Amino acid sequence: MRNRRIFVALSTAALSLGLLACQREAAVPVAPAPVTLGDDASDAAPVAVAATAASPLSQPMQTADYRRSTYWPPAALDIGQAWISCEYDYVAHGDGERLESLEFFSVVDALTPCQPTGVVRVRYQGKIGAGFTALVQRVAAIADRMEIPVRVLDIDSTGGHVEEAIRAGDSMGDARWAIWVREGSQCHSSCVLVLAGGDTRSIAGKVGIHRLFRDRSTANTRAELNAELREVSLQVRDYLARNGADTRIADLMMTTANRSLRLLTEAELREYGLEGRNAVQDDLDRIRVTRRCGEDFARRRDAWIRAFEGQCLQPGKAYEALDECGRGLEPHFGFPDAQCPDDSPSADQRRLPAVAAFGIAAPVRPPLSGKDALSVTPP
């Protein structure tokens, strides 16, 4: 109750803005039926994705609106389930508590235990739709208010609506999410677009793609079908490019029959920019740190990261060993830095003691293979 009173007090002044935003939402015209990347051939029991036209309430608010107001429009996880955990170790701690509602105070209550750890892990199982987009946007908005810097999406999905995957991926990029496809999980079709939006992507499960199609298509010829999909294909390519993923993924999607599935190999995941650190975010981070601390600092920081990856990041090492190894390397690269102490690797580790600095993979549980290491990038 205390948390609720605090949030109401902080948000009362902004409530009218949220109501005005809601009124503006009502003027949004009805969109055409969404494009989906449908159920793949691996589904034992395919889950139907609603093919109705998007209504104003089904269009998620922007994350900025969630941050300003306690009024959130109706949204539901109707084609998926989510759990909230404040721990990495799912073997010892499980997947956390089931998130029963996407209402404001339900998300507040779910994330309150995560304030001391500074980490929230969302386990999501289901399809990609408007409810999923609202989930990641709302969790990020409350994490911002509570100053919970590390957000991890632990996903298991066979796909869904491509437009919602793009909305979710873009908002996750803004909110600095790490994404994990753990062993036994899958990320197929439009889920791959969500994967592209992560700051870091750690994959131990299966990632696969196939052809997209439009719900309620009116096409009768190949030319008509191609015309329907041309615009959304361009949107997919633009989305992949701005998130540092290879646009060839869009071409592969268009050449793999929907009834089939092409699983991407480890080499392809790296080649297409879907695994590890997001190249665009990595560049942006380097630009920012260079602006604050200078080119020499940025070069030393890059050298420390390479040394950490080569000398410290060994399969099976506990976080304590990684932390000790990383700190031991710092003096060789002039860290901690007197001019920019807050940007030194150890500074990030002091702020986030459960997370390795600068997006380097931290084991979820010992012993682990390198593929199981969970990568996170502090904002």
Buried (B, 14 or more C-beta within 10 A) or exposed (E): EEBBEEBEEEBEEBBEBBEEBBEEBEEEEEEEBBBBBBBBEBBEEEEEBBEEEBEBBBBBBBBEBBBBBBBBBEBBBEBBBBBBBBBBBBEEEEBBBEBEEBBBBBBBBBBBBBBEBBBBBBBBBBBBBBBBBBBBBBBBBBBBBBEBBBBBBBBBBBBBBBBBBBBBBBBBBBBBBBBBBBEEBBBBBBBBBBBBBBBBBBBBBBBBBBBBBBBEEEBEEEEEBEEBBEEBBEBBBEBBBBBBBBBEBBEBBBEBEBEEBBEBEEEBBEEBBBBBBBEBBBEEBBEEBBEEBBEEBBEBBBBBBEBBEEEBBEEEBBBEBBBEBBBEBBEEBBBBBEEBEEBBBBBBBEEBEBBBBBBBBBBBBEEBEEBBBBBBBBE
